[in-house]
Every structure is written in structure tokens, then in C-alpha cells.
Amino acid sequence: MKKKKYIIPFLTIFCLLVANAFVIARLNNIKHLNQSGENFQIPMFMAHDLEGNVVTEDIFKGRFTVVCLWVVKDADGSRKILSELQDWKNTSDKTFQLVGIAGDIGENPDLEQIEKARMISRNIDILQITANDDLRELLSRIRHAPTVFFTDGNGVVIGQPVAGNELELIMKEAARLMEGESSFGKIKAKAQRILFQSP
């Protein structure tokens, strides 16, 4: 009788382990921003938002931040991921900040590029930074746009970036980082307690 009462919880935990292993395997296929595996600090920078206001590295201090690198030349894809990120933030019970970086707007952008970027991000309440030389070291570590990465309250890049519009993976990695420990680890520990519990 005791064995039967553990079958459903065991199967549930087994299914969760398989699902989490699948997501983690997909995340592990994406290279870290920092190839050495050490933490990477957002460099000191002075850039501008799309309205010309000065933005510095201070925006990353004190808050967990989800950063989306996007490009103007992929207007539809960029608009889609920025909208989905905003919808996620608006419905999430977690507290975090969203920041966008328009990666293909350079040091001295022309007005047409800026206007295109404004059109892409219109009605999206996410601070948008234009890339410049101060951000070159950071952006040189990213090979694909869009790419979403995460920073802690000290402006240190943490976790694994997510390339492409993969909202489910983005949310999963963000939740894992915000919790401070792997949810997979918690499930695994619970499964081990149940499996090895004496009858």
C-alpha cells in the first residue's frame, strides 16, 4: 500500500526532471558571454538612449536586469521579442528591470536609423540604449541578435545568454538566477528524498 502512494509523486517528479533536463540541455548549448567561465562586469560606459539622454553603467546597479541586444535591420524580429519581454514583465510576479541595446546603431547614428529604432520600440516601455565604443567589449562577446543576457545588482553578467527569440528559455534562466539556486537542483533533491525514503 505504501509503495502505491509514492507512484504518482514519483512519476510527477520524474516528468519534471526530464522537462528541466531538456531545457538545461538547450541552455548549455549556448556559449557564455565570458568564455573563461569567470564573471564579466559590464564596463563603465556613457551612451545615449533613443531620445538622446545620457545613460551610464549605473542603470545596472541595485537591480536584476534582463538585457536584450537587438538590431534595427531585423525590425520584425526585434519588435516581436521586445513586445514579448514587456508582456512577460507586466504579468510577472518577479521584480526585475528590462534594458534594450540597439546593437547596430553606432557612435554617430544618422537620424533615419534613430527613427527606425524608435518605430520598432514604439509603445514598448523598455529603456533603449544605442551602442557605442564604450560597449564594444561587451558587444564583441555576442555573436547573434537578438540575444538576451542577465546582470545582477552589481552589473555583473551572470548565467547563460539566450540567443534568438526563445521566451520560454529566457524566463526559465531568469527565474533560476533570481531564485539564487537551480530549481532543477531543488526538484532533484526532493526526488532523492522520496526515492530513498525508508518504507
Protein Blocks (a to p, Z undefined) as FASTA:
>chain_A
ZZmmmmmmmmmmmmmmmmmmmmmmmmmmpccfblnopacdddddddddfkopacdfklmg
opacddddddfklmmlmmmmmmmmmmmmmmpcbdcddddddfkbcfbdcfklmmmmmmmm
goiacddddddfklmmmmmmpcbdcddddddfkopaehjddedjdfklmmmmmmmmmnop
afklmmmmmmmmmmmpcZZ
